[in-house]
Amino acid sequence: MLPYSRQTIYPEDIDAVVRVLKSDWLTQGPAVHDFETALCQLTGARHAVAVANGTAALYLACRALDLSPADKGITSPMSFAASASCMVLAGAGVDFVDIEADTLCMDPGALRAYCEQKQPPAVVIPIDFAGISARLPEIWKLSRKFGFKVIEDAAHAIGSSYCYDGERFNCGQCAHSDLATFSFHPVKNITCAEGGAVTTNDPELAERVRHLANHGVEKDASRFQTRIPGRIWPYEVQDISFNFRLSDLHAALGKSQLSRLEKFKAKRAGLARIYSERLSALEQAGLLRLPVLPESCDPCLHLFVIRTGPETKITRQELFERLMEKGIRCQVHYWPIHLHPLFRKKYGFKEDDFPVAEEAASHCLSIPLFPQMSKEDAIFVADTLTEILKE
Ligand SMILES: Cc1ncc(COP(=O)(O)O)c(C=O)c1O
């Protein structure tokens, strides 16, 4: 069975993890520091804090902004639930604005309208959907006007960049955001098995994320809030939080994978080209829609999301099942967050609240895309799709 995505592990990755296993440190040793340094070099952000997963990264970024129950955060409905639940877990309310029909990223026009008509949010979390950068410069401009913070959810986008005003910026560089977050789950562009990171250019935010990722513990004696003569325990707890640390084993895997990101990116782009070429006739016939890659973006494509078209004679569900019968396992990215039971019950969201996202969600299908796929695999997927959709 060909999955929609999976990790690509090299012998060097295994060696890197084994080296850590044989060392003195299994957690929070030199490998975590090295991985963070490599993330800064790659993204261009001044600070990187490696954490347990992408959800923890989003939660910590929200906590670092000290959100209160009076605050509201906004994200895109076209994402994984973590992009919204992080705000709730950090103590704020949550709302959404709709997406652009072509890129499936947050629509800055909808965000502007929201800010003009309602109380502006405290934080906005745009998603670099499928590896395509959200319209970060436009959202950043709105943040200056309406006074909100921006957390770029770059879970899909390590290795992606975008052009703005003649300059190139990396996803996660935080040129147009306060903080950015990554996920290194096995289906993503690189993996730590489980892992994530927060990047920022603000040293205070970085320090706050690091502090909250480690139980809210302070180890620097100069910052202790209590003076206890003769104290021999070297820390004090100053905030309520969790242990969201990344281990050295996971960090070693992540750093080793990072060294192959460019190769993975080229492989993903080559497979996407095969899909685009072989499926363009179907698109012209209205039998499917191909992803739209804006010229300003140089994506490290995480997903290849097709959509059924106006002339498609079978349902998305039938297409999914027919592909499964042929050994091709697809996935839906995403069922909109606001239509999950929690968000309906707790916040009263319902159908038609975000029609562009709902329309895309009911037609989309992520077809296989990962570096270990061969050219022949991609041709097989494209030809199978053609055969099914042309019937
Ligand atoms: C856009 C987005 N944000 C956040 C996450 C959460 O990442 P993790 O699975 O590493 O917790 C995911 C994971 O699927 C995601 O796709």
The ligand as a Gaussian input file, in Angstrom:
#p B3LYP/6-31G(d) Opt

LIG

0 1
 C       -0.790000      22.532000      10.650000
 C       -0.422000      21.680000      11.837000
 N       -0.191000      22.273000      13.010000
 C        0.161000      21.567000      14.095000
 C        0.293000      20.198000      14.064000
 C        0.656000      19.442000      15.308000
 O        1.897000      18.816000      15.193000
 P        2.244000      17.494000      16.026000
 O        1.529000      16.344000      15.393000
 O        3.734000      17.376000      15.902000
 O        1.818000      17.722000      17.429000
 C        0.063000      19.529000      12.861000
 C        0.192000      18.068000      12.796000
 O       -0.359000      17.364000      12.044000
 C       -0.307000      20.288000      11.715000
 O       -0.517000      19.693000      10.534000

